[in-house]
Amino acid sequence: MRSKLPPLNALRVFEVAARAGSYSAAARELNLTHGAVSRHIAILEDWLGQPLFVRAGQSMVASGHARAFANEISAAFDHIADAAERYGKSQHRKVIRISAAATVAMRWLIPRLPLFTAIHPDVDVRVSTTLTTDSALRGSFDLAIRREVPVEGQFQAWPLFEERNTVIASSALIARTGISSVEQLGAETWLTTESRPGDWEGWTEAVGHPTLRASRTLRFDHFFVTLQAVADGLGFGIGPFPTLEADCASGRLQKPFPDLTSRGATYHALVPLDADKPVHMRDFVDWLTASGESDPAAG
């Protein structure tokens, strides 16, 4: 297997050049000359038997094929760095690596982490995110938060919370439209998300208005983009709770019909069966599940 590995120095230079966007940016980050970066890339291209960068004006930029390759290499380097930190003799701090869907990480998990840090100041919780459209359990992590529980039996799973969906909007839009009844929504713009199809239909069905439709719809690719559009007053959206509770508490979003909800996704904490489970990891799982159970909008 080792004989099949590309030159590791060249691989590292390539990963930085692809991520940084140019040979010059990579040279600055690595404290190398432009020529040294170019030579390392040439060595790797020769080993692979195909070019990785193409000229764009005065710069060399990674091809689409090279960017995909760089993403794989970057994840591998992250895994090596994690392993070195976890098993090295100089390890002093306790680290928990979390992989979570982007919206749940940003809106539900991260706002709660200061509470855990206050109780366990010697534990570092490091969060990486995935998109709903790419939620496969890849990479190196100690705990994942996902909608689905894998059927392979490779994970121990705990339910965290079940979301309830309802209409969300900015306070400025609610004031401008004077919305006070579900029927009035038919004259408004509805914001939808490709990764959450059927949210509006599920809600209108659940609240007894299955034939209600919008006068206009705007569709976005990811939910965090839709959320920004809602906050900016482009239209009304469907939002999950308790995930967005902090946004409502801060005034960023409002729920015009808080008691009219539809069923959403159930999120679970997943821990690999073969993972180390030190005391600080068990403490985090206990804290996380208690946080989910205590959410007033959950379940």
N, C-alpha and C positions, 0 to 999 in steps of 0.2 A: 504493500500500500504506500509506503514512504517513497518508493521510486516513482509513483504516479503524481506526487505533489509538485506543483509549480515552484519555482524559486521563491522562497518566502519573503525575502527583501523586496523583490520586484512586485510581489503580490500586495505587500503593505503600501508601497508607493502608488500602485495602481488604485487601490481602494481610496486613498486620500485624494488622488487626482480626480477620480470619478465623482466623489462626494463634494470636493471643493469647486469643481467646475472647469478647471484649467490646469495646465502644467505650472503656470506662474503662481497660482494660488497654492498648489501643492508644494512647490518649492519653498514658499514662505512658511507654510505650516510645518514642514519637515526640516527647515533650515538647511536645504540643499540648493545647489545651483539648478537653473533651468535645464542645463545639459545633462545633469545627473538624473533628473526625473525622466527626461526623454530616453536616456539609455536604459533605465529600468523598465520603462514601458515597452521599449523595443525588445528587450530580453523576453518579457512575458508574451508579447505578440508572437515572437519566434517560437516559443514553447507551445503556444496554443495553435499556431498555424493560421492565424487570421488577425486582421487589424482590430483594434479596440477603440481607437480615437480617429476622428475625422477633422479636417481643417474647416473652421468657420471664421472667415475673415483672417485676423492675425492670430487667432487662438486655435488650440486643439481641444476638441470637446468629445466626450464619450458618446459612442453610438447607443441606440436603444438596447441592443444586445449587451453591450458592455455595462450599461447601467443596471440591467437585471443581474448580471454576473456580480457586479460590485455589491448589490444588496445582499446577495448570498454570502459573499466574503465578509462583509461588515458584520452580519449576524454571527458568523463563525468566530471572528475576532472578539466580539462581545462575549461569546461563550467562553473563550479561552481566558479573557480577562476576569470574568466572574469566577472561573475555576481557580485561577491563580490567587485571587483575593480570598476565596473561601478556604483554600487548603494551604496557603502560605503561612510561614511561622510568624509573620508580622501582623497577622489578623488580630485586631483588638476589638473592633466594633462588631456588633451583631447586625447582620444584613438579612432582610427579607425582600425578595424580588417578586413583584406582582405584575401579572399580565391581565389587562382588563380592556373591555370594549371602550372606545374613546369617550363616548358620552357619559357612561357610568363612571369612568375614571375621573373625568373633569368635573362632573356635576354632583356626583354622589360620594365617591371615595375620597378624593383629595380634600374637599372641604371638611371632612371628618378626621383626617389624619392628625391634625394638631392635638386632638383629644387623646389619641393613642400615644403620641410623642410626649405629652405631659405626664402620662403614667409610666412610660418606658423610654426615658430620654437617651438610653444607651443603645437603642435599636434604630437602624436606618431602614426605612421602607422606601424602596425604589420602584417606581411605577413605569411600566412601558405599556403602550396602547396598541390596539388593533382596531380595524374597521369591521363593522358588522358584516360587510361583504367578504371579509377575509379573516374569519374568527377561528381558523384552525389552530390547534394547540401545538404551535411550533416554538422553537427557541428554548432558552434557559430561564426557568422561573421556579419559584417555590410554591406559588399559589396563583391560580387563574380565576377570574370572574367571568362567567359566560352564561348565556341564555340556555344553552343545551348541555345536558349531561352525556358525555361519551358512553357508548354502549360496550366499549371494549373491556370495561372493568379494570382500567389502568389507573383510575382516580378514586379517591374518597371524596364524596360530595356532601355539601351541606346547603340546604335552601337558605337564601338570604332574605329575599323579599319578592312579592309579586307586585308588579306595577299596575296602577289604574290610570287609564287615559282619560283626558278631558280637554276641552278647548282652552287654548292659551293665546294671549295677545298682549301687545304693549298697552300701558295705561293710556298713552296718547291716542292710540287707535280706538280704544273703547270709549274714551271721551268724545272723540270726533264723530264716531258712528252712532253713539247713544244706544248701543246694542243692549237689549233687555230680554229678548226671547229667542228661542232656538230658530223659529221661523225666519227671523230677520237675517240669519246667517246666509240665506239663499241669495241675498243681494250683495254679498261681500266676496272678497278674494280669499281663496283657501290655499294655503301653502302645504305642499306634500313632499315626500321624500322617497327616492327610488329604493332605498334600503329598508323602508317601512311601508310597503304597499298595503292598502286596505285599511289604514288607520282611520280615515274619515268615514268610510263605509261601515266599519265595525262600530264606531261611536254613534253614528246616526241610527243604526239598527238597534243598538242597545238602549237608546233614549226614546225610542218610539217614533222616529221620523225617517223610516228607511228610504223614502223617495226624495228626500231633500238633497239638492245639488247646488253647487256654487255657480255664480254668474261668471266667475273667472278662476282659473287655477294657475299656480306657478309651482313647478317641480324642481327640486334640487337633488344633487347626487347623494349627499351625506347629511345626517340629521343635525350635526353641529352647524352646518351651513344654514339649514332651515331655521334653526334656533336664532341665529343672528338676524335672519330676515324677519322673523317674528318680532324680535326686540327692536328692530329698526322701523317697525310699523308697516311692512309691506303687505301684511294680511294676517289672517287667523290661522293657527296651526293646531295640531293635536299633540299634546305633550304628556309624557309619563311621570307619574308621581309614586313614590317619594323622590325620584331622581332629580326633579326640578324644584324641589321644595325651597332650596336656598335661593334660587332665582326669584321666586315669589316673595320670600321674606325680605329680599333686598329691594324689591320694587321693580326689578328688571322685567318681570313678566307678571301677568295677572290671569286669574281664572274667572271668566264671566259667569260660568255655570259650574261652580265647584262640586255640587252634589250630583251632577249628571256625568257618570263615568262609564267606561267600558273596560273589559278585562285586557290587561297587557301581558308582557312577558314576565316569566319568573327567572330570577337570576340566582345562580349557585356559586358557592366557593368550591373550587376543585384543587385538591392536593394530590400530586402523584404518589401512588402507593409505595414506590421505591425511594421517595425523597427522605432526607434527614428531617426529623421532627423534634428539634431541641425545644427546651422550655419556652424560649421567646417566640418560637413559631406557634406552639400550642396556645400561648397567651394571645397572639394576634388572631388566630382563628376564633377563639372564644370571644374576643372583643368584637371582631367583625360580624359574627353571627348575632351577637347581642345588639349591635347597631342596627342590623336589618330588622330584627324582631321589634325593636323599640320605635321604629318609624310609624307615626300615626296614620300615614296614607297607605301603608303597605298592607297586603293581604286582603 
